[in-house]
Amino acid sequence: MPAPSGFQYEQRGDTVVITHHHRTAATLRGGRAQKFLAEVGSGDPQLVMARWTGAYRFGNERTAREHPRNRGGGKGNGGRGAGRRG
C-alpha cells in the first residue's frame, strides 16, 4: 500500500486547516489543533494528517466491497425500516 501523500496544513491563529490536494479535509480548533501540531512535529506528517482527516486506509476496503451485503442489487435497504410504522 502506498504511503499517504498530497496533504498540507496551515496554521491560522488557534485554527489548523488540513487540505488534501488543495481541498479542505479538516479544520481543527483550540486543543485539538494544539494536539495535532504536537503530533505532526514528532512523526511522519503525511501519515499524521491522513489519520487526523479520516483518510487513513486499513487495506480491508476491497474485502468489504466484495461482501454480498455491500454489492447492492437494487433492492433498496432490504425492507428494513421502509414504510410507515403505526
Phi, psi and omega in degrees: 000131181289153178289149178297147178209168177091004180269146173216157174223154180224130178266125180234091183068239178263015180243142175239128177250122179256129178242154175231116185052047174069015174244137182297126180252330179198150174234122182246139181230155172060232183297323179295322179296317179295319178297317178299313182299322178294320182287320182292332179282343185252358182220196177288112186302320181296317180293319179297314180295322177298318179295315183292334180267353181084010181267016183280123183265139180257353177091359181259008183296320181295318179299315180293323181295328182277351181295138182306326181295332185258004183281343183095231179114357173078015181259020178069230182259020175077016178087356181275121176074011181265109180125178184271147173256141182195000000 
